[in-house]
């Protein structure tokens, strides 16, 4: 029910409902990163001529090329790729009504300002690999054993550029069939799982610093390669668990010894 207007009052228009858009454009973007537009409903149409990505040159803004495409895994997400120059400033603008949702709503105007990180904010890790098969790749890991990046071993080298400061692990997979992923074995085909080797240390990388590591994948036995920091069950926790199990067994034995007896 509408509010009754007093004399001299003007009826305010209903607020416009726009298509909800979540824009990922961090104020300090990594040079290898990309922008993302996420929607809560399917998109019916997008006019990319209403998209403007600009680089600040001196005091002027210059349009730069970009690629815009739907995400391969999430159909309500779209990604914008461009070559970010380290340390430079950018602006991304989208004119109003450039995007129409499946249920008829249009997008509002979008404007995001951001800056690419400087080269000195990053570090690099270079592995000189020894003992790997001709087809192999290295996965860079975070402190939780999660894969961050993957690169092929080329001429005995696996190089990782533009890394943020932090702790990193690595593992190498001998890619027997050359498909770029680790494959389990197949009993029927008498095929063994592809071999996995861990770099035996967790590396701490600082900003504006390069680490070059020699890596003989067979210098240590497989059971001694994975660093303790990457193990879900740490050695101290493993000992505590063993002690608990031992105490439980001892307690159960004492209780069991009293069964069947009356006092």
Secondary structure, 3 states (H helix, E strand, C coil): CCCCCCCCCCCCCCCCCCCCEEEECCCEECCCCCEEEEECCCEEEECHHHEEEEEEECCEEEECCCEEEECCCCCCEEEEECCCCCCCEEEEEECCCCEEECCCCECCCEEEEEEECCHHHEEEEEEEEECCCCCEEEEEECCCCCEEEEEECECCEEEEEEEECEEEEEEEEECCCCCCCCCCCECCCCECCCCEEECCCCEEECCCCEEEEEEECCCCCHHHCCCHHHCCCCHHHHHHHHHHHHHHHHHHHHHHCCCCCCC
